[in-house]
């Protein structure tokens, strides 16, 4: 599932909670689903953050190597 789809599902759950559309049993099920969606979103964001940091680190190492090589 894509990040955007998970966020859309979370927003739909929140809307149903706020409007009182969920009975107690449905609410419990939706909260479990929301917990899984939140974890998935957090994991995707963490992975993306790590990838960006890695790419930035590689570029900065490359840039420093070129800069000091010219000296």
ChimeraX attribute file (.defattr): number of C-alpha atoms within 10 A of each C-alpha:
attribute: neighborCount
match mode: 1-to-1
recipient: residues
	/A:1	8
	/A:2	9
	/A:3	16
	/A:4	10
	/A:5	12
	/A:6	17
	/A:7	16
	/A:8	11
	/A:9	15
	/A:10	20
	/A:11	13
	/A:12	13
	/A:13	18
	/A:14	15
	/A:15	12
	/A:16	14
	/A:17	16
	/A:18	10
	/A:19	8
	/A:20	10
	/A:21	12
	/A:22	15
	/A:23	9
	/A:24	9
	/A:25	8
	/A:26	12
	/A:27	16
	/A:28	12
	/A:29	11
	/A:30	18
	/A:31	15
	/A:32	12
	/A:33	14
	/A:34	20
	/A:35	12
	/A:36	14
	/A:37	19
	/A:38	16
	/A:39	11
	/A:40	17
	/A:41	19
	/A:42	13
	/A:43	13
	/A:44	14
	/A:45	13
	/A:46	12
	/A:47	12
	/A:48	12
	/A:49	12
	/A:50	12
	/A:51	12
	/A:52	12
	/A:53	12
	/A:54	12
	/A:55	12
	/A:56	12
	/A:57	12
	/A:58	12
	/A:59	12
	/A:60	12
	/A:61	12
	/A:62	11
	/A:63	12
	/A:64	11
	/A:65	11
	/A:66	11
	/A:67	10
	/A:68	8
	/A:69	8
	/A:70	6
	/A:71	5
